[in-house]
Amino acid sequence: MTGKTPSGDGLPRWPVRLADVPAGGVHVRKRGLAAAELAAFAAAVGVESMSELDVDLHVKPYRGDGLAVEGRVRATVGQICVVTLDPVENEIDEEVEATFRPEATLKPHLVHDEDEGMAIDASVAADDPLVGGVIDAAAIAAEFLALGVDPYPRKPGVAFEAPEGAGEGSAFAGLAKLKRGG
């Protein structure tokens, strides 16, 4: 159930087939990945490097025709400090919760807005599509890892300080002068 076939994006493939999941579910646990696999995950989530990855997922049947995934992904990633441009190491620890159902059973849930006269699809937070009866635990892990990536990593104790006089030449400073009459 856990292959190592690489995908087009470089991630390994860890397929879990609906037909192979018993009532009690199956456990997908991955640790100690090879350097190439860690590099593929790092590229997929947009960080410089990844030195550790721990994927612990439980996949169980969901609503008779789907799969539910719960668990946790943890990683140690290398990023570049946005202030000093020095390397910095960060920890990611994300809880995983996702549900998948066959595409044919997913129907948009439209909410009609009388004021605007339009329909809004409110099913965004609903189940994800289960394509071909298979989910990819590696892709799910990468998706949740990406949620935990710090978009503005900084070295501990480093803060951004605006250069002296930085606000004086701004458009707002010019408007303030005009308002004061001068």
C-alpha atoms as a printed R data frame, in Angstrom:
    type eleno elety resid chain resno       x      y       z
1   ATOM     1    CA   MET     A     1   0.000  0.000   0.000
2   ATOM     2    CA   THR     A     2   2.938  2.360   0.345
3   ATOM     3    CA   GLY     A     3   4.906  2.521  -2.882
4   ATOM     4    CA   LYS     A     4   7.853  4.734  -3.633
5   ATOM     5    CA   THR     A     5   6.980  5.632  -7.198
6   ATOM     6    CA   PRO     A     6   8.043  9.227  -7.830
7   ATOM     7    CA   SER     A     7   5.449 11.621  -9.189
8   ATOM     8    CA   GLY     A     8   5.859 14.316 -11.820
9   ATOM     9    CA   ASP     A     9   6.531 16.851  -9.053
10  ATOM    10    CA   GLY     A    10   9.301 14.690  -7.571
11  ATOM    11    CA   LEU     A    11   7.348 13.606  -4.489
12  ATOM    12    CA   PRO     A    12   7.233  9.901  -3.741
13  ATOM    13    CA   ARG     A    13   3.811  8.304  -4.119
14  ATOM    14    CA   TRP     A    14   2.212  6.664  -1.087
15  ATOM    15    CA   PRO     A    15  -1.117  5.491  -2.525
16  ATOM    16    CA   VAL     A    16  -3.925  4.291  -0.277
17  ATOM    17    CA   ARG     A    17  -6.751  2.531  -2.121
18  ATOM    18    CA   LEU     A    18 -10.292  2.665  -0.776
19  ATOM    19    CA   ALA     A    19 -10.701 -1.036  -1.581
20  ATOM    20    CA   ASP     A    20  -7.693 -1.888   0.638
21  ATOM    21    CA   VAL     A    21  -8.826  0.019   3.753
22  ATOM    22    CA   PRO     A    22 -10.521 -2.212   6.379
23  ATOM    23    CA   ALA     A    23 -13.223 -0.931   8.728
24  ATOM    24    CA   GLY     A    24 -10.603 -0.161  11.408
25  ATOM    25    CA   GLY     A    25  -8.487  1.796   8.943
26  ATOM    26    CA   VAL     A    26  -4.810  1.667   8.056
27  ATOM    27    CA   HIS     A    27  -1.812  3.508   9.416
28  ATOM    28    CA   VAL     A    28   0.650  5.344   7.172
29  ATOM    29    CA   ARG     A    29   3.843  6.094   9.086
30  ATOM    30    CA   LYS     A    30   6.928  7.465   7.358
31  ATOM    31    CA   ARG     A    31  10.202  8.440   9.027
32  ATOM    32    CA   GLY     A    32  13.843  8.379   8.087
33  ATOM    33    CA   LEU     A    33  13.303  9.255   4.439
34  ATOM    34    CA   ALA     A    34  16.177  9.291   1.977
35  ATOM    35    CA   ALA     A    35  17.834 12.607   1.142
36  ATOM    36    CA   ALA     A    36  16.223 12.692  -2.322
37  ATOM    37    CA   GLU     A    37  12.745 12.264  -0.817
38  ATOM    38    CA   LEU     A    38  13.382 15.003   1.764
39  ATOM    39    CA   ALA     A    39  14.601 17.294  -1.034
40  ATOM    40    CA   ALA     A    40  11.426 16.566  -3.024
41  ATOM    41    CA   PHE     A    41   9.242 17.463  -0.029
42  ATOM    42    CA   ALA     A    42  11.296 20.632   0.573
43  ATOM    43    CA   ALA     A    43  10.784 21.710  -3.041
44  ATOM    44    CA   ALA     A    44   7.071 20.886  -2.876
45  ATOM    45    CA   VAL     A    45   6.479 23.066   0.194
46  ATOM    46    CA   GLY     A    46   8.803 25.895  -0.869
47  ATOM    47    CA   VAL     A    47  11.653 25.711   1.621
48  ATOM    48    CA   GLU     A    48  15.410 25.570   1.076
49  ATOM    49    CA   SER     A    49  15.884 22.167   2.704
50  ATOM    50    CA   MET     A    50  14.318 19.560   4.941
51  ATOM    51    CA   SER     A    51  16.423 17.523   7.353
52  ATOM    52    CA   GLU     A    52  13.661 15.541   9.057
53  ATOM    53    CA   LEU     A    53  10.109 14.483   8.216
54  ATOM    54    CA   ASP     A    54   7.702 12.465  10.327
55  ATOM    55    CA   VAL     A    55   4.362 11.543   8.767
56  ATOM    56    CA   ASP     A    56   1.834  9.771  11.002
57  ATOM    57    CA   LEU     A    57  -1.577  9.336   9.348
58  ATOM    58    CA   HIS     A    58  -4.588  7.138  10.022
59  ATOM    59    CA   VAL     A    59  -6.830  6.470   7.022
60  ATOM    60    CA   LYS     A    60 -10.303  5.034   7.618
61  ATOM    61    CA   PRO     A    61 -13.520  4.561   5.642
62  ATOM    62    CA   TYR     A    62 -15.770  7.617   5.447
63  ATOM    63    CA   ARG     A    63 -19.504  7.654   4.671
64  ATOM    64    CA   GLY     A    64 -19.359  4.280   2.967
65  ATOM    65    CA   ASP     A    65 -17.740  5.501  -0.243
66  ATOM    66    CA   GLY     A    66 -14.886  7.706   0.886
67  ATOM    67    CA   LEU     A    67 -11.819  8.012   3.065
68  ATOM    68    CA   ALA     A    68 -11.031 10.144   6.111
69  ATOM    69    CA   VAL     A    69  -7.440 11.023   6.992
70  ATOM    70    CA   GLU     A    70  -6.352 12.165  10.449
71  ATOM    71    CA   GLY     A    71  -2.918 12.516  11.962
72  ATOM    72    CA   ARG     A    72   0.086 14.758  12.144
73  ATOM    73    CA   VAL     A    73   3.041 15.848  10.017
74  ATOM    74    CA   ARG     A    74   6.241 17.208  11.548
75  ATOM    75    CA   ALA     A    75   9.357 18.456   9.812
76  ATOM    76    CA   THR     A    76  12.565 20.368  10.375
77  ATOM    77    CA   VAL     A    77  13.098 22.771   7.496
78  ATOM    78    CA   GLY     A    78  15.809 25.145   6.412
79  ATOM    79    CA   GLN     A    79  14.774 28.607   5.259
80  ATOM    80    CA   ILE     A    80  16.406 31.971   4.615
81  ATOM    81    CA   CYS     A    81  15.924 34.749   7.203
82  ATOM    82    CA   VAL     A    82  14.033 37.636   5.571
83  ATOM    83    CA   VAL     A    83  16.039 40.193   7.549
84  ATOM    84    CA   THR     A    84  19.640 38.910   7.555
85  ATOM    85    CA   LEU     A    85  19.480 36.484   4.600
86  ATOM    86    CA   ASP     A    86  21.198 33.910   6.827
87  ATOM    87    CA   PRO     A    87  20.032 30.285   6.971
88  ATOM    88    CA   VAL     A    88  17.532 29.537   9.729
89  ATOM    89    CA   GLU     A    89  16.029 26.248  10.867
90  ATOM    90    CA   ASN     A    90  12.294 26.012  11.673
91  ATOM    91    CA   GLU     A    91  10.029 23.298  12.988
92  ATOM    92    CA   ILE     A    92   6.684 22.478  11.383
93  ATOM    93    CA   ASP     A    93   4.031 20.581  13.334
94  ATOM    94    CA   GLU     A    94   0.626 20.385  11.646
95  ATOM    95    CA   GLU     A    95  -2.481 18.411  12.461
96  ATOM    96    CA   VAL     A    96  -3.996 16.642   9.450
97  ATOM    97    CA   GLU     A    97  -7.741 16.280   8.909
98  ATOM    98    CA   ALA     A    98  -9.173 15.658   5.464
99  ATOM    99    CA   THR     A    99 -12.061 13.750   3.930
100 ATOM   100    CA   PHE     A   100 -12.366 12.396   0.408
101 ATOM   101    CA   ARG     A   101 -15.435 11.203  -1.507
102 ATOM   102    CA   PRO     A   102 -15.953 10.140  -5.125
103 ATOM   103    CA   GLU     A   103 -16.281 13.091  -7.475
104 ATOM   104    CA   ALA     A   104 -19.714 11.934  -8.605
105 ATOM   105    CA   THR     A   105 -21.101 12.334  -5.074
106 ATOM   106    CA   LEU     A   106 -19.703 15.827  -4.585
107 ATOM   107    CA   LYS     A   107 -22.397 18.324  -5.418
108 ATOM   108    CA   PRO     A   108 -21.987 22.058  -5.110
109 ATOM   109    CA   HIS     A   109 -23.893 23.547  -2.223
110 ATOM   110    CA   LEU     A   110 -25.201 26.818  -3.605
111 ATOM   111    CA   VAL     A   111 -26.275 29.599  -1.299
112 ATOM   112    CA   HIS     A   112 -28.363 32.302  -2.935
113 ATOM   113    CA   ASP     A   113 -27.597 35.891  -2.010
114 ATOM   114    CA   GLU     A   114 -30.829 37.809  -2.495
115 ATOM   115    CA   ASP     A   115 -29.165 41.227  -2.171
116 ATOM   116    CA   GLU     A   116 -26.583 40.572  -4.869
117 ATOM   117    CA   GLY     A   117 -28.786 38.270  -6.959
118 ATOM   118    CA   MET     A   118 -26.164 35.558  -7.280
119 ATOM   119    CA   ALA     A   119 -25.425 32.054  -6.088
120 ATOM   120    CA   ILE     A   120 -22.269 31.305  -4.095
121 ATOM   121    CA   ASP     A   121 -20.729 27.831  -3.890
122 ATOM   122    CA   ALA     A   122 -20.529 27.168  -0.123
123 ATOM   123    CA   SER     A   123 -19.073 23.677  -0.477
124 ATOM   124    CA   VAL     A   124 -15.449 24.890  -0.411
125 ATOM   125    CA   ALA     A   125 -14.802 23.373   3.017
126 ATOM   126    CA   ALA     A   126 -16.515 20.110   2.106
127 ATOM   127    CA   ASP     A   127 -14.958 16.815   1.090
128 ATOM   128    CA   ASP     A   128 -12.111 16.647  -1.415
129 ATOM   129    CA   PRO     A   129 -12.535 14.494  -4.526
130 ATOM   130    CA   LEU     A   130 -11.516 10.848  -4.327
131 ATOM   131    CA   VAL     A   131 -10.230 10.167  -7.828
132 ATOM   132    CA   GLY     A   132 -10.105  6.556  -8.957
133 ATOM   133    CA   GLY     A   133 -10.680  5.329  -5.401
134 ATOM   134    CA   VAL     A   134  -7.114  6.285  -4.378
135 ATOM   135    CA   ILE     A   135  -5.558  9.006  -2.245
136 ATOM   136    CA   ASP     A   136  -1.865  9.832  -2.090
137 ATOM   137    CA   ALA     A   137  -0.651 10.126   1.499
138 ATOM   138    CA   ALA     A   138   2.565 11.857   0.352
139 ATOM   139    CA   ALA     A   139   0.610 14.596  -1.438
140 ATOM   140    CA   ILE     A   140  -1.627 15.042   1.617
141 ATOM   141    CA   ALA     A   141   1.437 15.297   3.876
142 ATOM   142    CA   ALA     A   142   3.004 17.913   1.564
143 ATOM   143    CA   GLU     A   143  -0.218 19.940   1.477
144 ATOM   144    CA   PHE     A   144  -0.449 20.131   5.270
145 ATOM   145    CA   LEU     A   145   3.299 20.772   5.653
146 ATOM   146    CA   ALA     A   146   2.946 23.739   3.314
147 ATOM   147    CA   LEU     A   147   0.334 25.207   5.656
148 ATOM   148    CA   GLY     A   148   2.920 25.276   8.461
149 ATOM   149    CA   VAL     A   149   5.727 26.979   6.542
150 ATOM   150    CA   ASP     A   150   6.631 30.370   8.011
151 ATOM   151    CA   PRO     A   151   6.281 32.821   5.100
152 ATOM   152    CA   TYR     A   152   8.641 35.321   6.787
153 ATOM   153    CA   PRO     A   153  11.273 33.287   8.629
154 ATOM   154    CA   ARG     A   154  13.619 35.177  10.946
155 ATOM   155    CA   LYS     A   155  16.582 34.182  13.019
156 ATOM   156    CA   PRO     A   156  15.789 34.202  16.744
157 ATOM   157    CA   GLY     A   157  16.114 37.686  18.220
158 ATOM   158    CA   VAL     A   158  16.258 39.433  14.836
159 ATOM   159    CA   ALA     A   159  13.701 42.128  14.057
160 ATOM   160    CA   PHE     A   160  13.229 44.289  11.001
161 ATOM   161    CA   GLU     A   161  14.063 47.929  11.583
162 ATOM   162    CA   ALA     A   162  13.124 50.515   8.975
163 ATOM   163    CA   PRO     A   163  16.052 52.641   7.824
164 ATOM   164    CA   GLU     A   164  16.306 56.090   9.354
165 ATOM   165    CA   GLY     A   165  14.024 58.582   7.562
166 ATOM   166    CA   ALA     A   166  12.276 55.813   5.602
167 ATOM   167    CA   GLY     A   167   8.761 57.209   6.053
168 ATOM   168    CA   GLU     A   168   9.640 60.798   5.180
169 ATOM   169    CA   GLY     A   169   9.635 60.398   1.423
170 ATOM   170    CA   SER     A   170   6.475 58.350   1.164
171 ATOM   171    CA   ALA     A   171   3.350 59.505  -0.653
172 ATOM   172    CA   PHE     A   172   1.529 59.688   2.676
173 ATOM   173    CA   ALA     A   173   4.202 61.950   4.149
174 ATOM   174    CA   GLY     A   174   3.740 64.289   1.175
175 ATOM   175    CA   LEU     A   175  -0.025 64.321   1.706
176 ATOM   176    CA   ALA     A   176   0.461 65.075   5.380
177 ATOM   177    CA   LYS     A   177   2.608 68.094   4.440
178 ATOM   178    CA   LEU     A   178  -0.092 69.352   2.075
179 ATOM   179    CA   LYS     A   179  -2.736 68.964   4.754
180 ATOM   180    CA   ARG     A   180  -0.635 70.996   7.205
181 ATOM   181    CA   GLY     A   181  -0.300 73.677   4.578
182 ATOM   182    CA   GLY     A   182   3.191 73.299   3.851
